[in-house]
Every structure is written in structure tokens, then in C-alpha cells.
Amino acid sequence: MIKCIVIASGNDASVAMAEHIGGSEQEFVRQMNERAAGLGMENTHFVDCCGLTESTDHYTTVRDIAIMSRELITKYPKILEYSSIWMENITHETKKGTSEFGLTNTNKLVRQYEYATGLKTGSTGEAKFCVSATGKKDDVELIAVVMAADTSKERFADAVKMMN
């Protein structure tokens, strides 16, 4: 489930994981807001677990996304590892049998930019195209956060400019 969320932006998997961890998505979102405040993310408020709600009550800033990204990659390095995967096949086993499906990373930088190490994309009609991208060059690790790019291509180009 985590790979589906991290690699392919599996919003259905995000909701299922939130319900599993928090008992309900609403409780999980409450915990998200509590954790964000504890990290010093002063200008963030979540309304849902995957950012799809286009509501003025759901907001964040570049600084806060960078704080959250730093916490994620330092405390949970497996997430950074998963976010660097370009493509992977997942085997799903149920009582009805086994099936396989493929995941393709929404973060095209992991394939197109030699110093990219991963992280996450996002987009909605209101937020436009966003990315929190990580990279490493000459033992220097960077996080580039791009929000509200007009196109997917523009968000990746802006992230590369920040990391160069």
C-alpha cells in the first residue's frame, strides 16, 4: 500500500491507510494536523489525507512542505527509497487468486534527472502542479518544493533549476 501511495499517488490507498491507522480518515487528518503543528508547520491545515479537497480550509506553504519532506526522508528513509523507484510490478494475492499490476512513478525526475533521489508530486485544478523533489549531488542533499506550476513539465523544470 505504501508503494502505491508513494510511487503512483494511489489516493484510494491513502484513504485506506488513513482509515487503518486512524480508525477513520477524519481522525487520521486530525492527527496529521497535530503532527504538522508539532513540526512547526505554522501555515498548514489538512482537510483530507491526500490533498484532493479543493477547499480554502486545506492549505500549506512551500516552507511547510519542505519541513514535512525533511522529516519524512530523515525519519522514514524507506519512503525515500520507494519514491526513487521508476517502475515496479506489484503482486496482489487474494482468496480468488493472484494478479499483478504495474506502478509508474508520477515524479518523472527520478528517470529524467541524474541527481534526483525521489519524493512526491501532486496536482489539483486549484493547486495546479506541485512537487517536493529531493536530489543529491557531490554529497549535498537538497529538497526543492514547487507549487502552483501551470504545467507538469514546468514543475519539473523549476525543481531542476532549484537543485542545480
C-alpha positions as CSV (number, residue, x, y, z in Angstrom):
1,M,0.0,0.0,0.0
2,I,2.8,2.4,0.9
3,K,4.4,1.8,-2.5
4,C,1.1,2.5,-4.2
5,I,0.8,5.8,-2.4
6,V,4.4,6.9,-2.8
7,I,5.2,5.7,-6.3
8,A,1.8,6.1,-8.1
9,S,-0.1,8.6,-6.0
10,G,-2.7,6.0,-5.0
11,N,-5.3,8.2,-3.4
12,D,-7.6,5.2,-2.7
13,A,-4.6,3.5,-0.9
14,S,-4.1,6.8,1.1
15,V,-7.7,6.7,2.3
16,A,-7.5,3.0,3.2
17,M,-4.2,3.5,5.1
18,A,-5.6,6.5,6.9
19,E,-8.7,4.5,8.0
20,H,-6.5,1.7,9.1
21,I,-4.1,3.9,11.2
22,G,-6.7,6.4,12.5
23,G,-9.9,4.4,12.5
24,S,-11.3,6.9,10.1
25,E,-10.0,9.4,7.6
26,Q,-11.2,12.3,9.8
27,E,-9.3,11.0,12.8
28,F,-6.2,10.5,10.7
29,V,-6.5,14.0,9.3
30,R,-6.8,15.3,12.9
31,Q,-3.5,13.5,13.7
32,M,-1.9,14.9,10.6
33,N,-2.8,18.5,11.7
34,E,-1.5,17.8,15.2
35,R,1.8,16.4,13.8
36,A,2.1,19.3,11.4
37,A,1.8,21.8,14.3
38,G,4.4,19.8,16.3
39,L,6.8,20.1,13.4
40,G,6.4,23.9,13.3
41,M,4.3,23.9,10.1
42,E,2.6,27.1,11.0
43,N,0.8,27.7,7.7
44,T,-0.7,24.3,7.0
45,H,-4.1,22.8,7.6
46,F,-5.2,19.5,6.1
47,V,-8.8,18.6,5.3
48,D,-8.3,15.2,3.8
49,C,-5.4,12.7,3.7
50,C,-4.4,13.0,0.1
51,G,-4.9,16.7,-0.8
52,L,-7.8,16.3,-3.2
53,T,-10.2,18.5,-1.4
54,E,-10.3,21.9,-3.1
55,S,-11.2,23.9,0.0
56,T,-9.9,27.1,1.4
57,D,-9.5,25.2,4.7
58,H,-6.9,22.9,3.1
59,Y,-3.7,24.9,2.7
60,T,0.1,24.8,3.1
61,T,3.2,26.7,2.1
62,V,6.5,25.9,0.3
63,R,8.3,26.2,3.7
64,D,5.9,23.8,5.4
65,I,6.1,21.2,2.6
66,A,9.9,21.4,2.9
67,I,9.7,20.9,6.7
68,M,7.4,17.9,6.2
69,S,9.6,16.5,3.4
70,R,12.8,16.7,5.6
71,E,11.0,15.0,8.4
72,L,9.8,12.2,6.1
73,I,13.1,11.4,4.5
74,T,15.2,11.6,7.7
75,K,12.8,9.6,9.9
76,Y,11.4,7.2,7.3
77,P,14.2,6.5,4.8
78,K,12.2,3.6,3.3
79,I,9.8,6.2,1.9
80,L,12.7,8.0,0.1
81,E,13.8,4.6,-1.2
82,Y,10.3,3.8,-2.5
83,S,10.0,7.3,-4.1
84,S,13.1,6.7,-6.2
85,I,11.6,3.6,-7.9
86,W,10.6,4.4,-11.5
87,M,8.5,1.4,-12.3
88,E,7.6,-1.7,-10.3
89,N,5.2,-4.6,-10.6
90,I,3.1,-5.5,-7.5
91,T,1.7,-8.9,-7.0
92,H,-1.8,-8.8,-5.3
93,E,-2.9,-12.0,-3.6
94,T,-6.5,-12.7,-2.6
95,K,-8.7,-15.7,-1.9
96,K,-9.7,-15.5,-5.6
97,G,-6.1,-15.8,-6.8
98,T,-3.1,-13.7,-7.7
99,S,-2.9,-10.8,-10.1
100,E,-0.1,-8.4,-11.0
101,F,-0.3,-4.7,-11.7
102,G,2.4,-2.1,-12.5
103,L,3.2,1.1,-10.8
104,T,4.8,4.0,-12.6
105,N,6.2,6.9,-10.6
106,T,4.4,10.3,-11.0
107,N,7.7,12.0,-10.3
108,K,9.4,12.0,-13.7
109,L,12.6,13.5,-12.3
110,V,13.6,10.1,-10.9
111,R,14.0,8.9,-14.5
112,Q,15.0,12.2,-16.2
113,Y,17.3,14.0,-13.8
114,E,20.5,12.2,-12.8
115,Y,20.7,13.7,-9.3
116,A,17.1,13.1,-8.4
117,T,16.6,10.8,-5.4
118,G,12.8,10.9,-5.2
119,L,9.8,12.2,-3.2
120,K,6.3,13.3,-4.3
121,T,4.2,15.1,-6.9
122,G,0.7,16.4,-6.5
123,S,-1.9,18.3,-8.5
124,T,-5.4,19.6,-8.4
125,G,-7.2,22.1,-10.5
126,E,-6.8,24.8,-7.8
127,A,-3.3,23.9,-6.6
128,K,-2.0,23.3,-10.1
129,F,1.1,21.2,-10.5
130,C,3.3,20.7,-7.4
131,V,6.3,18.7,-6.4
132,S,8.6,18.2,-3.5
133,A,11.7,16.8,-5.1
134,T,14.9,15.5,-3.5
135,G,18.3,15.3,-5.0
136,K,21.9,14.6,-4.1
137,K,25.0,15.9,-5.9
138,D,28.5,15.9,-4.5
139,D,27.3,14.7,-1.1
140,V,24.9,17.7,-0.9
141,E,21.3,16.7,-0.3
142,L,18.6,19.2,-1.4
143,I,14.8,19.5,-1.3
144,A,13.1,21.6,-4.0
145,V,9.5,22.5,-3.5
146,V,7.5,23.8,-6.4
147,M,3.9,24.8,-6.0
148,A,1.3,26.1,-8.5
149,A,3.2,25.5,-11.7
150,D,1.0,25.8,-14.8
151,T,2.1,22.5,-16.3
152,S,3.6,19.3,-15.1
153,K,6.7,20.0,-17.3
154,E,7.1,23.4,-15.7
155,R,7.0,22.0,-12.2
156,F,9.9,19.6,-13.0
157,A,11.9,22.2,-14.9
158,D,11.6,24.6,-11.9
159,A,12.7,21.8,-9.4
160,V,15.8,21.1,-11.5
161,K,16.7,24.8,-11.6
162,M,16.5,24.9,-7.8
163,M,18.7,21.8,-7.4
164,N,21.4,22.9,-9.9
